[in-house]
Amino acid sequence: RTRARLADAMLRAALSSARACASSRRARVRARVRRARARVLTVAASPEAPPPVPDVRAFDAAPLDVDALDAFPRLSSGKYALKGMRRAELADWLAHVGEKRSRADSVFRAMYRELGGDADASEAFGDKFKARLEVLGSFDGDLELSDTRLATDGTRKVTYNLRGSGGGTVESVLIPALTERGRTTVCVSSQLGCAMNCQFCYTAKMGLRKNLSAAQIVEQVVQARRMVGASEVSNVVFMGMGEPLHNVDEVLKAVSILLDPKGLGFSRNKVTVSTSGLVPQMERFLRESEASLAVSLNATTDYIRNWIMPINRKYNLEMLLGLLRREFPRQSLGRHQRLVFFEYIMLEGVNDSDEDADRLVEIARDIPCKINLIYFNTHDGSEFKCSDQERINAFRQRVSDAGVTCTIRQSRGDEEMSACGQLGKPDDEANWKPPPPRMRDPRTRAQRL
């Protein structure tokens, strides 16, 4: 009996100790949550600070690690931007909020395959998980569809209002296939405005007003698929507003989501990022992404390119073409990826001479490439004119006769200002900046001298 009483006393002592430990743990959890709420109140009180972390009162049993969550992107509403995360990043976020990492696949499926606007629309989630997502995260892309304009050739210019500080309006273009079995392309914007100041581009008149987030970029593709059907949108080109590689972090993340087989699932050959020639960012892009690269070349001499594309004063043709010679053909990415795509806007009397064609052929001799000749689409206040059709045809023929692949890209949607180089609203008051300076024609100066 003595041993039994002793064992009973020891058991009661152990239970009492366990209850004390549990109580202490609960107290620590409550203290951490109180500190998190206090931090939220402090952050929310500052008009210069980002939106507050969502309320955590419903999740005392699985407290949020607020410090770790600061690394994840958020929307203007303060909720976490689920469309702004790669799948691995989303899995990390789910783990930090007390959910299984494996749920990332089902969340990606709901956002990008089912094209759901929120978690409630998905049958794959239980009520508890939906409730947690409703409080903490969002399928929203921080864009509000504002207007859609339809051109006679079926091209749609889609206008979005940016949510958050300063607002602003960005545009993307949905270009339908001309044939029954052709491709439908969505042209997305990566910035509000552009800092490159290309002299022939309407968007450049805005200057750079802000970068778009990965969620805002991806949302343009999601909206396009909702408009015409997921299977109809086969190609994505980063040729809308902005210089994509000037916003390289967010663009790389968006491209990763586009190519993810459990995300939007595009082929790497069907996603093309265009650049004016930011050489360091091009190196990073070619190292980190499997998407295709297009280079807006537009001139064959530094003399002309310095004028019409001021970025050439920092990264000249020797630097730009030297990088492409080193990097192409790209290895282990298939036949399509062996080529760089050169875009060449035809400007009358500027870059359309036979000598320009011959220099273009010389460039192509040691860089595997395909050349797209592009019609210049005029806009108010432009000093340039498009080369006439006869000159464009002769230019293409001269390049093709030398054995270089050269095509003429058909202009689409120009009557609705949705063609190449026509996007943007320089007079928009949101985040307004004075227009960048115009560059002087060096030929005029040479004539005066």
Phi, psi and chi 1 to 4 in degrees:
 res  aa     phi    psi   chi1   chi2   chi3   chi4
   1 ARG       -  -38.4  -83.3 -162.2  -60.7  -90.0
   2 THR   -60.6  -44.4  -58.6      -      -      -
   3 ARG   -63.6  -37.8  -77.2 -162.1  -62.9  -88.9
   4 ALA   -64.6  -43.6      -      -      -      -
   5 ARG   -63.8  -39.4  -77.3 -163.8  -65.2  -89.3
   6 LEU   -64.4  -42.6 -178.5   59.4      -      -
   7 ALA   -63.8  -39.8      -      -      -      -
   8 ASP   -64.8  -40.3 -172.9   51.6      -      -
   9 ALA   -65.0  -40.2      -      -      -      -
  10 MET   -65.3  -39.1  -68.9  174.9   64.6      -
  11 LEU   -64.2  -43.0  177.9   60.9      -      -
  12 ARG   -63.2  -37.9  -76.7 -163.0  -61.7  -88.6
  13 ALA   -65.6  -40.2      -      -      -      -
  14 ALA   -65.1  -42.5      -      -      -      -
  15 LEU   -63.9  -41.6  -71.0  173.6      -      -
  16 SER   -62.3  -40.8  176.1      -      -      -
  17 SER   -64.9  -41.2  176.5      -      -      -
  18 ALA   -63.5  -41.7      -      -      -      -
  19 ARG   -64.2  -38.0  -77.7 -166.3  -67.3  -91.2
  20 ALA   -65.2  -41.0      -      -      -      -
  21 CYS   -64.0  -42.7  -71.4      -      -      -
  22 ALA   -63.7  -41.3      -      -      -      -
  23 SER   -62.7  -40.9  176.4      -      -      -
  24 SER   -63.8  -40.3  176.4      -      -      -
  25 ARG   -63.0  -44.3  -98.3 -163.6  -45.6  -88.4
  26 ARG   -61.7  -38.1  -74.0 -166.3  -65.2  -89.6
  27 ALA   -64.0  -41.4      -      -      -      -
  28 ARG   -64.9  -39.9  -72.2 -161.9  -61.4  -88.4
  29 VAL   -61.9  -46.5  166.2      -      -      -
  30 ARG   -62.8  -38.4  -75.0 -167.5  -69.3  -90.7
  31 ALA   -64.4  -40.7      -      -      -      -
  32 ARG   -65.2  -41.3 -172.2 -174.2  -58.5  176.9
  33 VAL   -64.0  -41.3  171.3      -      -      -
  34 ARG   -61.7  -39.8  -78.1 -164.5  -63.1  -88.9
  35 ARG   -64.9  -39.8  -72.3 -164.3  -61.4  -88.0
  36 ALA   -62.4  -43.1      -      -      -      -
  37 ARG   -65.4  -40.1  -70.0  174.1 -175.2  156.0
  38 ALA   -61.6  -39.7      -      -      -      -
  39 ARG   -65.1  -40.9 -177.4 -175.8  -57.9 -179.4
  40 VAL   -58.3  -45.8  168.6      -      -      -
  41 LEU   -63.0  -39.5  -66.6  175.2      -      -
  42 THR   -65.0  -45.0  -57.7      -      -      -
  43 VAL   -63.9  -44.3  171.1      -      -      -
  44 ALA   -64.4  -25.3      -      -      -      -
  45 ALA   -74.8  -15.7      -      -      -      -
  46 SER   -97.3  119.7  170.6      -      -      -
  47 PRO   -66.8  -17.9   24.4  -33.0      -      -
  48 GLU   -90.1  -10.3  -57.2  -61.0  -34.5      -
  49 ALA   -85.0  161.8      -      -      -      -
  50 PRO   -69.2  168.7   24.3  -33.7      -      -
  51 PRO   -57.9  151.3  -21.6   31.5      -      -
  52 PRO   -70.8  156.2   26.1  -34.7      -      -
  53 VAL   -65.3  136.9  175.1      -      -      -
  54 PRO   -56.7  155.7  -24.2   32.8      -      -
  55 ASP   -59.0  134.9 -169.0   -2.2      -      -
  56 VAL  -109.5   13.0  -62.4      -      -      -
  57 ARG   -62.6  -29.5  -75.1  173.9  -66.2 -177.1
  58 ALA   -76.3   -6.0      -      -      -      -
  59 PHE  -126.2   39.8  -49.5  116.0      -      -
  60 ASP   -60.4  -30.7  -75.4   -0.9      -      -
  61 ALA   -72.4  -23.1      -      -      -      -
  62 ALA  -133.9   77.0      -      -      -      -
  63 PRO   -64.3  147.9   24.6  -34.8      -      -
  64 LEU   -79.5  138.5  -58.7  179.9      -      -
  65 ASP   -86.8   91.5 -173.6  -20.5      -      -
  66 VAL   -61.6  -39.0  178.0      -      -      -
  67 ASP   -61.4  -44.0  -69.1  -30.0      -      -
  68 ALA   -67.9  -36.2      -      -      -      -
  69 LEU   -70.4  -17.9  -73.3  171.4      -      -
  70 ASP   -61.7  -20.2  -75.9  -15.6      -      -
  71 ALA   -79.7  -12.6      -      -      -      -
  72 PHE   -94.2  146.9  -64.0   96.0      -      -
  73 PRO   -69.9  147.1   26.6  -34.9      -      -
  74 ARG  -126.1  157.8  -76.0 -174.0  -78.8  160.2
  75 LEU   -88.5  172.7  -59.4  168.6      -      -
  76 SER   -63.5  -22.7   57.1      -      -      -
  77 SER   -75.9  -13.7   64.7      -      -      -
  78 GLY    99.3  -16.4      -      -      -      -
  79 LYS   -75.3  161.7  -66.8 -176.3  179.2 -178.4
  80 TYR   -79.4  137.5  -70.8   92.7      -      -
  81 ALA   -84.9   94.1      -      -      -      -
  82 LEU   -66.5  -29.7  -55.7 -173.6      -      -
  83 LYS   -77.7   -7.0  -81.2 -175.4  177.8  152.7
  84 GLY   -96.3   13.1      -      -      -      -
  85 MET  -120.4  137.0  -57.1 -179.0 -163.4      -
  86 ARG   -63.8  164.4  -64.9 -179.9  175.1   92.8
  87 ARG   -62.0  -41.2 -174.1  152.6   47.4  100.1
  88 ALA   -65.7  -37.8      -      -      -      -
  89 GLU   -66.8  -39.3 -172.3  179.6    5.8      -
  90 LEU   -63.5  -38.8  178.2   59.5      -      -
  91 ALA   -62.2  -40.3      -      -      -      -
  92 ASP   -62.7  -42.6  -69.6  -19.6      -      -
  93 TRP   -62.7  -44.0  179.0   82.1      -      -
  94 LEU   -60.6  -40.9  -73.4  167.2      -      -
  95 ALA   -63.0  -38.7      -      -      -      -
  96 HIS   -69.1  -24.8  -79.0  -60.9      -      -
  97 VAL   -99.3   13.4  -60.4      -      -      -
  98 GLY    87.6   18.4      -      -      -      -
  99 GLU  -110.2  167.9  -66.3  -69.8  -17.4      -
 100 LYS   -73.5  137.7  -65.1  179.0 -179.6  178.0
 101 ARG   -61.6  -30.8  -61.2  173.8   59.8   87.5
 102 SER   -65.3  -17.0   58.2      -      -      -
 103 ARG   -68.1  -13.5  -76.5 -170.2  179.7  -87.3
 104 ALA   -58.2  -37.9      -      -      -      -
 105 ASP   -62.1  -43.7  -72.0   -2.8      -      -
 106 SER   -71.5  -32.9   57.1      -      -      -
 107 VAL   -67.3  -42.8  174.1      -      -      -
 108 PHE   -59.6  -42.8 -107.7   49.1      -      -
 109 ARG   -61.7  -42.1 -172.4 -177.8  -50.3  111.7
 110 ALA   -65.4  -39.1      -      -      -      -
 111 MET   -76.9  -39.6  -69.8 -167.9  -65.6      -
 112 TYR  -112.5  -20.2  -59.2  128.2      -      -
 113 ARG  -102.0  -45.7  -64.1  -54.5  173.5   93.5
 114 GLU   -80.5  -16.5  -60.5  171.3    9.4      -
 115 LEU    57.0   36.8  -58.1  177.8      -      -
 116 GLY   -71.8  147.5      -      -      -      -
 117 GLY   -84.6  -20.6      -      -      -      -
 118 ASP  -158.3  171.5   54.2   49.3      -      -
 119 ALA   -66.8  -28.7      -      -      -      -
 120 ASP   -61.1  -26.3  -77.6  -21.7      -      -
 121 ALA   -75.4  -13.2      -      -      -      -
 122 SER   -94.6  136.2  177.3      -      -      -
 123 GLU   -87.5   -3.5  -62.6  179.3   -3.8      -
 124 ALA   -82.2  -10.1      -      -      -      -
 125 PHE  -109.2  143.7  -54.8  140.2      -      -
 126 GLY   -79.1  167.4      -      -      -      -
 127 ASP   -61.8  -39.5  -68.7  -19.8      -      -
 128 LYS   -64.2  -43.8 -177.0  177.9  178.3 -179.0
 129 PHE   -66.8  -40.0 -176.0   64.3      -      -
 130 LYS   -60.7  -41.5  -73.2 -179.7 -179.3 -179.9
 131 ALA   -63.7  -40.0      -      -      -      -
 132 ARG   -66.8  -44.4  175.7  162.7  -72.3 -164.2
 133 LEU   -62.8  -37.1  -77.6 -174.7      -      -
 134 GLU   -60.4  -36.8  178.4   66.6   25.3      -
 135 VAL   -81.2  -41.8  172.9      -      -      -
 136 LEU   -96.5  -44.8  -64.0  176.0      -      -
 137 GLY  -122.0  175.6      -      -      -      -
 138 SER  -151.2  145.6  174.3      -      -      -
 139 PHE   -81.2   -2.9  -72.1    7.9      -      -
 140 ASP   -67.6  152.1 -172.2   57.8      -      -
 141 GLY  -108.7   13.3      -      -      -      -
 142 ASP    59.3   29.5 -112.6    3.1      -      -
 143 LEU  -125.7  144.6  -66.9 -179.7      -      -
 144 GLU  -120.9  118.6 -179.6 -178.9   -9.2      -
 145 LEU   -61.4  123.7 -178.2   62.0      -      -
 146 SER  -107.3  -46.2  172.8      -      -      -
 147 ASP  -159.0  151.0 -174.4   34.4      -      -
 148 THR  -132.5  127.0  -57.7      -      -      -
 149 ARG  -117.5  132.5  -65.7 -169.2  177.6 -174.6
 150 LEU  -106.4  123.0 -175.8   65.5      -      -
 151 ALA   -85.1  166.5      -      -      -      -
 152 THR   -64.9  -24.8   54.9      -      -      -
 153 ASP   -90.1    8.8   63.1    1.9      -      -
 154 GLY    92.2   -6.5      -      -      -      -
 155 THR   -67.8  137.3  -60.2      -      -      -
 156 ARG  -115.4  127.5  -56.6 -172.7 -156.5 -172.3
 157 LYS   -96.5  120.0 -179.9  162.6   77.4  169.5
 158 VAL  -108.3  125.8 -173.8      -      -      -
 159 THR  -108.4  133.3  -56.3      -      -      -
 160 TYR  -123.3  142.2  -59.9   96.3      -      -
 161 ASN   -91.6  133.9  -66.4  -31.4      -      -
 162 LEU   -82.1  131.5  -60.2  178.1      -      -
 163 ARG   -83.9  157.5  -63.5 -162.7 -178.7  105.0
 164 GLY   104.5 -170.0      -      -      -      -
 165 SER   -61.8  126.6   61.0      -      -      -
 166 GLY    86.4  -24.6      -      -      -      -
 167 GLY    65.5 -143.4      -      -      -      -
 168 GLY   119.8  165.2      -      -      -      -
 169 THR  -127.7  126.7  -59.6      -      -      -
 170 VAL  -119.2  158.9  -63.8      -      -      -
 171 GLU  -129.6  143.4  -63.5  169.4  -20.4      -
 172 SER  -128.9  166.4   65.9      -      -      -
 173 VAL  -130.2  132.9 -178.3      -      -      -
 174 LEU  -107.0  114.6 -172.4   58.1      -      -
 175 ILE  -109.1  108.7  -52.2  167.8      -      -
 176 PRO   -75.2  160.5   29.8  -34.5      -      -
 177 ALA   -69.1  145.0      -      -      -      -
 178 LEU   -84.6  -19.4  -69.4  173.6      -      -
 179 THR  -119.4  163.9   61.5      -      -      -
 180 GLU   -61.4  -35.6 -176.4  177.5  -15.1      -
 181 ARG  -106.9   17.1  -58.4 -179.0   68.1  179.0
 182 GLY   -81.8 -176.0      -      -      -      -
 183 ARG   -99.8  146.2   61.2 -171.3 -177.0 -175.1
 184 THR  -108.4  129.1  -62.6      -      -      -
 185 THR  -117.8  138.6  -60.0      -      -      -
 186 VAL  -110.2  127.4   56.4      -      -      -
 187 CYS  -100.1  114.7  176.2      -      -      -
 188 VAL  -104.8  154.4  -60.9      -      -      -
 189 SER   -98.5  149.3  -65.2      -      -      -
 190 SER  -119.7  -10.4   55.0      -      -      -
 191 GLN  -144.6  158.1  -65.0  178.1  -48.7      -
 192 LEU   -91.7  102.5  176.7   59.6      -      -
 193 GLY    87.8 -166.2      -      -      -      -
 194 CYS  -162.1  142.7 -176.4      -      -      -
 195 ALA   -95.2   -3.8      -      -      -      -
 196 MET   -76.9  -21.5  -62.6  -59.9  104.4      -
 197 ASN    58.8   36.3 -164.2   21.8      -      -
 198 CYS   -61.3  129.0  -64.3      -      -      -
 199 GLN   -70.5  -20.9  -60.7  -64.2  -75.3      -
 200 PHE   -94.8   -2.1   48.0   80.7      -      -
 201 CYS  -102.7  131.1 -177.8      -      -      -
 202 TYR   -68.8  -39.2 -170.8   60.6      -      -
 203 THR   -59.1  -33.7  -51.9      -      -      -
 204 ALA   -61.8  -23.3      -      -      -      -
 205 LYS   -66.2  -16.2  -65.3 -176.0  175.5 -177.0
 206 MET   -79.8  -22.7  -61.6  177.3   65.7      -
 207 GLY    68.2  178.9      -      -      -      -
 208 LEU   -90.1  122.8  177.1   60.2      -      -
 209 ARG  -104.8  -37.5  -58.0 -171.7 -178.2 -176.8
 210 LYS  -170.0  158.3   66.1  166.5   69.5  170.3
 211 ASN   -85.8  146.7  -74.2  -33.0      -      -
 212 LEU   -85.2  151.4  -59.6 -168.3      -      -
 213 SER   -82.1  164.0   66.7      -      -      -
 214 ALA   -58.2  -38.6      -      -      -      -
 215 ALA   -61.8  -41.0      -      -      -      -
 216 GLN   -68.6  -34.1  -70.1  169.1  -31.8      -
 217 ILE   -69.2  -49.2  -63.2  169.9      -      -
 218 VAL   -62.8  -36.9  169.2      -      -      -
 219 GLU   -61.4  -31.3 -178.7   68.9    7.0      -
 220 GLN   -62.0  -37.5  -64.8  172.4   60.1      -
 221 VAL   -73.1  -41.7 -177.9      -      -      -
 222 VAL   -60.3  -44.6  171.0      -      -      -
 223 GLN   -63.2  -39.1  -69.8  -76.8   -0.2      -
 224 ALA   -61.9  -42.3      -      -      -      -
 225 ARG   -66.5  -34.4  -76.8 -167.6  161.5  178.7
 226 ARG   -66.0  -34.2  -73.6  175.0 -178.0  158.7
 227 MET   -70.4  -42.8  -71.6  178.0 -171.7      -
 228 VAL  -119.0   -3.9  -60.3      -      -      -
 229 GLY   103.8  138.9      -      -      -      -
 230 ALA   -59.7  -39.1      -      -      -      -
 231 SER   -75.0  -14.4   61.7      -      -      -
 232 GLU   -81.7  -30.4  -66.0  -62.3  -43.0      -
 233 VAL   -86.9  108.5  178.8      -      -      -
 234 SER  -107.8  -19.3   56.6      -      -      -
 235 ASN  -133.3  145.7  -68.3   59.1      -      -
 236 VAL  -127.6  130.2  179.1      -      -      -
 237 VAL  -124.3  133.0  -67.0      -      -      -
 238 PHE   -90.3   75.6  -75.9   71.1      -      -
 239 MET  -134.0   20.3  -60.7  179.8 -174.9      -
 240 GLY   -87.6 -141.0      -      -      -      -
 241 MET   -70.2  135.2  -63.4  169.2   62.9      -
 242 GLY    98.8  162.8      -      -      -      -
 243 GLU   -96.8  107.5  160.0   56.6   62.2      -
 244 PRO   -53.5  -42.1  -26.0   35.0      -      -
 245 LEU   -80.2   -3.5  -62.9 -171.5      -      -
 246 HIS   -80.6  -11.0 -164.2 -151.8      -      -
 247 ASN  -125.1   49.3 -174.8   17.7      -      -
 248 VAL   -65.3  -36.1   66.2      -      -      -
 249 ASP   -61.0  -49.2  -69.4  -28.5      -      -
 250 GLU   -72.0  -35.1  -62.0  -58.2  -54.2      -
 251 VAL   -67.4  -43.3  165.4      -      -      -
 252 LEU   -60.5  -40.0  -78.0  171.3      -      -
 253 LYS   -66.3  -43.5 -173.2 -176.5  -67.9 -173.5
 254 ALA   -62.9  -42.7      -      -      -      -
 255 VAL   -62.3  -40.3  168.9      -      -      -
 256 SER   -59.3  -41.3  177.9      -      -      -
 257 ILE   -67.5  -39.4  -65.2  167.1      -      -
 258 LEU   -62.8  -38.0  -65.7  177.0      -      -
 259 LEU   -87.0  -14.5  -60.3 -174.8      -      -
 260 ASP   -61.1  124.4 -167.4  -51.6      -      -
 261 PRO   -62.6  -21.9   20.2  -31.4      -      -
 262 LYS   -99.4    1.1  -65.4 -171.9  177.3 -179.8
 263 GLY  -101.3 -122.6      -      -      -      -
 264 LEU   -79.4  -18.0  -73.8  162.7      -      -
 265 GLY    69.5   29.1      -      -      -      -
 266 PHE   -75.7  149.5  -74.9   92.9      -      -
 267 SER   -69.8  147.0  161.7      -      -      -
 268 ARG   -62.6  -21.4   64.8 -167.0  178.9 -162.0
 269 ASN   -81.9   -8.5  -61.9  -26.0      -      -
 270 LYS  -107.6    4.5  -57.7  -64.4 -175.6 -179.2
 271 VAL  -120.7  121.0  176.4      -      -      -
 272 THR  -125.4  128.9  -57.5      -      -      -
 273 VAL  -107.4  126.1  174.6      -      -      -
 274 SER  -103.1  144.1  175.5      -      -      -
 275 THR  -138.6  152.2  179.5      -      -      -
 276 SER   -83.9  -10.0   58.7      -      -      -
 277 GLY   122.0   41.0      -      -      -      -
 278 LEU   -82.0   96.9  -81.4   71.1      -      -
 279 VAL   -60.5  -49.0  171.3      -      -      -
 280 PRO   -60.9  -40.5  -22.0   34.0      -      -
 281 GLN   -69.6  -32.0  -70.2   84.6  -11.7      -
 282 MET   -63.2  -42.4  -70.9  170.1   63.2      -
 283 GLU   -59.3  -44.6  -71.2 -174.5  -80.0      -
 284 ARG   -64.7  -43.1 -179.7  179.1  169.7 -168.1
 285 PHE   -59.7  -46.3  173.2   82.5      -      -
 286 LEU   -66.6  -25.3  -67.5  169.9      -      -
 287 ARG   -81.1  -34.9 -175.2  173.1   62.6 -110.6
 288 GLU  -105.4  -16.3  -62.7 -177.7   21.0      -
 289 SER  -123.6  151.3  178.7      -      -      -
 290 GLU  -102.7    2.6  -65.7 -174.3  -10.8      -
 291 ALA   -70.7  164.8      -      -      -      -
 292 SER   -78.0  154.4  -61.2      -      -      -
 293 LEU  -116.8  133.3  178.9   69.3      -      -
 294 ALA  -120.3  141.0      -      -      -      -
 295 VAL  -118.1  124.1  176.1      -      -      -
 296 SER   -80.2   96.5 -170.6      -      -      -
 297 LEU   -84.8  -66.1 -172.9   62.6      -      -
 298 ASN    67.6   -4.3  -56.0  -39.0      -      -
 299 ALA  -161.1  154.7      -      -      -      -
 300 THR  -112.3    3.4   57.3      -      -      -
 301 THR  -134.1  148.8   66.1      -      -      -
 302 ASP   -62.8  -31.0  -74.0  -33.2      -      -
 303 TYR   -56.2  -48.2 -177.7   68.7      -      -
 304 ILE   -82.3  -39.6  -66.4  -61.9      -      -
 305 ARG   -67.8  -33.2 -155.9  166.1 -170.5  -92.8
 306 ASN   -58.4  -32.1  -75.9  -12.7      -      -
 307 TRP   -79.5  -54.5  165.2   36.2      -      -
 308 ILE   -84.3  -18.6   64.1  174.2      -      -
 309 MET  -136.6   87.0  -60.5 -176.1   70.1      -
 310 PRO   -57.7  -19.5  -26.1   34.8      -      -
 311 ILE   -60.2  -22.5 -170.3   61.7      -      -
 312 ASN   -65.6  -19.6 -164.8   73.4      -      -
 313 ARG   -71.9  -21.4  -58.5 -179.8 -178.6 -159.0
 314 LYS   -97.6  -43.9 -175.0  170.9 -175.1  178.8
 315 TYR  -123.1   92.3  -55.3  113.3      -      -
 316 ASN   -76.9 -179.7   62.0   22.1      -      -
 317 LEU   -61.5  -36.7  -78.1  172.7      -      -
 318 GLU   -61.5  -43.1 -179.1 -179.4   -2.6      -
 319 MET   -68.8  -43.9  -62.2  173.6   66.3      -
 320 LEU   -64.9  -52.4  173.9   62.2      -      -
 321 LEU   -70.0  -31.0  -60.3  177.8      -      -
 322 GLY   -61.5  -42.8      -      -      -      -
 323 LEU   -60.7  -45.7  169.3   67.4      -      -
 324 LEU   -65.7  -35.3  -62.9  176.7      -      -
 325 ARG   -64.2  -36.2  -69.1 -173.2 -172.1  101.5
 326 ARG   -74.1  -34.3  -66.8 -167.9  -58.5  -87.9
 327 GLU   -95.3  -21.6  -64.0  -68.3  -22.1      -
 328 PHE  -113.2  142.5  -75.7   86.5      -      -
 329 PRO   -73.2  143.0   27.1  -34.3      -      -
 330 ARG   -70.5  142.5  -62.5  176.2   75.8 -179.0
 331 GLN   -95.8  146.1  -56.7  -60.7  -42.1      -
 332 SER    64.5   20.6  -55.2      -      -      -
 333 LEU  -121.0   13.6  -67.8  178.5      -      -
 334 GLY    92.6  168.5      -      -      -      -
 335 ARG   -62.9  -41.4 -179.4  173.9   58.7   84.1
 336 HIS   -60.5  -38.6 -178.0   83.6      -      -
 337 GLN   -79.1   -1.4  -67.3  -80.8   10.4      -
 338 ARG   -72.8  -16.2  -67.9  177.3   62.9   83.7
 339 LEU  -106.1  146.4  -55.1  177.1      -      -
 340 VAL  -100.6  145.1   61.7      -      -      -
 341 PHE  -100.7  119.1  -62.1   92.9      -      -
 342 PHE   -94.7  126.3  -78.4  131.3      -      -
 343 GLU  -100.6  134.8  -60.8  161.4  -49.2      -
 344 TYR  -138.7  102.2 -162.6   91.4      -      -
 345 ILE   -77.4  129.0  -66.1  179.0      -      -
 346 MET   -87.3  110.6  -61.4  -63.9  -69.0      -
 347 LEU  -113.6  121.6  -57.6  173.3      -      -
 348 GLU   -59.0  124.0 -176.7 -179.2   70.1      -
 349 GLY    73.3    6.0      -      -      -      -
 350 VAL  -111.4  -51.9  175.4      -      -      -
 351 ASN  -139.3   21.8   63.3   -4.4      -      -
 352 ASP  -115.7   20.9   61.5  -10.0      -      -
 353 SER   -81.9  166.0   67.5      -      -      -
 354 ASP   -61.2  -34.7  -73.9  -13.4      -      -
 355 GLU   -63.5  -38.6  -68.6   76.5   14.5      -
 356 ASP   -63.2  -42.0  -75.1  -54.1      -      -
 357 ALA   -61.3  -42.6      -      -      -      -
 358 ASP   -65.3  -40.4  -67.1  -20.1      -      -
 359 ARG   -66.5  -34.5  -76.0 -169.9  -69.3  -94.9
 360 LEU   -64.1  -39.3 -160.6   53.2      -      -
 361 VAL   -62.5  -41.7  169.3      -      -      -
 362 GLU   -63.1  -39.8  -72.7  -57.2  -48.5      -
 363 ILE   -61.2  -40.5  -70.9  171.3      -      -
 364 ALA   -74.3  -14.2      -      -      -      -
 365 ARG   -66.6  -33.1  -71.0 -158.2 -170.0  -78.7
 366 ASP  -120.2   15.2   54.3   -2.1      -      -
 367 ILE  -130.3  114.6  -60.3  175.4      -      -
 368 PRO   -61.1  118.5  -16.7   28.6      -      -
 369 CYS  -153.6  165.1   65.8      -      -      -
 370 LYS  -128.4  135.9  177.0 -179.5  178.1 -179.7
 371 ILE  -108.8  126.3  -61.8  167.6      -      -
 372 ASN  -107.4  116.1  -76.8  -37.3      -      -
 373 LEU   -84.2  131.3  -55.8 -177.2      -      -
 374 ILE  -120.4  133.9  -57.6  173.7      -      -
 375 TYR   -66.6  135.6  -67.1   95.1      -      -
 376 PHE   -76.1  125.1  169.6   66.3      -      -
 377 ASN   -98.5  113.5  -60.9  -64.2      -      -
 378 THR   -70.8  162.5 -169.8      -      -      -
 379 HIS  -154.3  165.7   47.1   79.8      -      -
 380 ASP   -58.2  132.7  -69.4  -18.4      -      -
 381 GLY    85.4    1.7      -      -      -      -
 382 SER   -77.4  140.9  174.8      -      -      -
 383 GLU   -92.1   -2.1   62.2 -170.1  -76.2      -
 384 PHE  -104.1  158.1  -60.8  101.5      -      -
 385 LYS  -128.8  150.7  -66.9 -178.4 -180.0  178.9
 386 CYS   -76.3  140.5 -177.0      -      -      -
 387 SER   -58.2  147.1  -54.3      -      -      -
 388 ASP   -73.1  164.7   60.9   41.3      -      -
 389 GLN   -60.7  -38.0 -168.8   63.7   54.1      -
 390 GLU   -61.9  -42.9 -177.6  179.0   -2.2      -
 391 ARG   -67.3  -40.1  176.8   85.4  -73.4  -99.4
 392 ILE   -63.2  -44.1  -65.7  174.4      -      -
 393 ASN   -62.8  -42.1  -70.1  -19.0      -      -
 394 ALA   -66.5  -39.2      -      -      -      -
 395 PHE   -61.9  -48.4 -169.3   98.2      -      -
 396 ARG   -61.0  -44.1  176.0 -166.5  173.8  -82.4
 397 GLN   -62.0  -39.9 -166.6   63.1   47.4      -
 398 ARG   -64.4  -41.4 -167.7  175.0 -176.8   92.5
 399 VAL   -68.8  -44.9  174.3      -      -      -
 400 SER   -64.3  -38.5  -63.9      -      -      -
 401 ASP   -62.5  -23.0  -72.8  -13.5      -      -
 402 ALA   -85.3    3.2      -      -      -      -
 403 GLY    92.2   13.2      -      -      -      -
 404 VAL  -102.6  133.6  178.4      -      -      -
 405 THR   -68.1  120.0  -57.3      -      -      -
 406 CYS  -142.8  125.2 -175.8      -      -      -
 407 THR  -125.3  162.4   60.3      -      -      -
 408 ILE  -108.6  119.3  -59.7  173.1      -      -
 409 ARG   -80.9  125.9 -176.8 -168.8  -64.2  172.6
 410 GLN   -70.2  134.6 -176.0  171.9   -7.1      -
 411 SER   -76.8  135.0 -175.9      -      -      -
 412 ARG  -129.0  135.5  -54.5  -75.1  -60.6  -83.6
 413 GLY    73.9   19.7      -      -      -      -
 414 ASP   -68.5  -26.0   54.2  -44.3      -      -
 415 GLU   -72.4  -15.2   79.7  -92.9   21.8      -
 416 GLU  -106.6   19.2  -72.5  -66.3  -18.2      -
 417 MET    52.3   42.0  -73.3  -69.0  -73.1      -
 418 SER  -120.0   11.4   54.5      -      -      -
 419 ALA   -85.7  175.5      -      -      -      -
 420 CYS   -55.3  127.3 -179.1      -      -      -
 421 GLY    82.4    7.9      -      -      -      -
 422 GLN  -113.2    3.2  -69.5 -175.3  -40.0      -
 423 LEU   -82.9  156.8  -59.1 -176.1      -      -
 424 GLY   109.1  165.5      -      -      -      -
 425 LYS  -134.8   88.6  -64.8 -178.4  178.0  179.3
 426 PRO   -58.8  -26.8  -25.4   35.2      -      -
 427 ASP   -88.4   -0.8  -64.0  -30.1      -      -
 428 ASP   -61.1  130.4 -171.2   -2.5      -      -
 429 GLU   -74.8  -20.0  -65.7 -177.3    0.9      -
 430 ALA   -65.6  124.5      -      -      -      -
 431 ASN    53.8   36.0  -67.7  -73.3      -      -
 432 TRP   -62.4  140.8 -174.0   86.1      -      -
 433 LYS  -134.2  150.3  -71.9 -176.0  177.4 -179.5
 434 PRO   -64.0  147.3   21.6  -31.9      -      -
 435 PRO   -63.8  147.3   22.3  -32.2      -      -
 436 PRO   -67.4  160.7   23.9  -32.5      -      -
 437 PRO   -68.9  149.1   25.5  -34.1      -      -
 438 ARG   -83.0  144.8  -57.0  -62.0  -64.6  170.0
 439 MET   -92.3  140.0  -48.0  -54.9  -68.3      -
 440 ARG   -77.0  143.2  -68.5 -175.9  179.6  180.0
 441 ASP   -67.8  115.6 -176.6  -16.0      -      -
 442 PRO   -65.0  -24.4   25.2  -34.6      -      -
 443 ARG   -68.9  -34.9  -58.6  168.2  -57.0  173.6
 444 THR   -65.8  -42.8  -56.1      -      -      -
 445 ARG   -62.7  -41.2 -177.7 -177.9  179.7 -172.3
 446 ALA   -63.0  -35.9      -      -      -      -
 447 GLN   -67.7  -37.1  -70.5  171.8   -0.3      -
 448 ARG   -66.6  -38.1  -71.8 -160.5  -55.7  -92.5
 449 LEU   -70.9      -  -63.5  175.3      -      -
